[in-house]
């Protein structure tokens, strides 16, 4: 009787299994590169979040230190070169009481005052002020954009020239009556001034200051007899 060794029994017996050979070389498993890519994206996302929070913290500190206030923009003075009201030549019968039209000629100089009460500078955008009679635009007073340093006051001058503006029907009747009988022509000057506060080279969101002034001009005296202005500042 012969016996087989353990090695021969396991290697050549009916229940033998092939041995797995080690793998050398070749590409690494795909799950490793995918995990590395996800980790890189996560790091970038966390960096962006950190930078955004840092910028927000710096902005908050600057705002608390500067304590920005809205600028002041007001119509300081109105000078009248001339204001003329000329009714047209009557074409109807002398009994006609209501003029068909009237012509208004105007030359006035507006002097605005801009006050910056902040510790930092302000940048103003270009502004157009409408000069109106009974809600009808007569002309535009243009003010160019400018920058204003901290704690300063600046005077801005502009001129409005209207040449024979045709005021029709009911407004013509009021214009002729006011000029001839009351020696008074009421005008309204309105406009929105856009400004931005400058901090460390950066500009804040726009701040809008609305200017609304009512003035009365005497055609006989060629001067302003009444002026009242309202200024409203609001953030946009």
C-alpha angles and dihedrals in degrees: 000000000000128000129206124227121247091251093054091046095054096039100046105021124111092261099052119139127207114251119241112241120219117255118234128187126351131106119323118249114285095233090069095061092044092054091048091052092050091050092051092051091049091052092050091049092050090049092053091049090049093050092048092051090047092052090048091050092049091048091050092051091049092049092050091048097045098036094200119219129195115263123246119238119176142160102249104177142004121203120193119213092175142331117192130182114195121181114208123254108280112254096171130067118296089250091068105111100181116072116224091221144348132206123226122197118188139179116175135156120220122204115198127191121214116194123189110196094176132105090235136050129273130217116210124200125223112282134200118201118201119222109206140181114203089342093308113122111237100176146329130254108208122206116187122225119266144165123245124200124229121288095007141127124217132190119217122193127196136163135222119203121185119182117201098324109196110235109190135213117317094017089049090055091051092045095051092045094047093048097043103035105024099029087223135112115187118213133178126214117197136167145139121243116206117205138173127201114231117220121174092335093311126107125224125228113289119281116202123207116193117210120198118172132174117203135176123208126199111221091200097048093033090221142104113268099176136026130171125167135189122197123193123184123198136164119243 
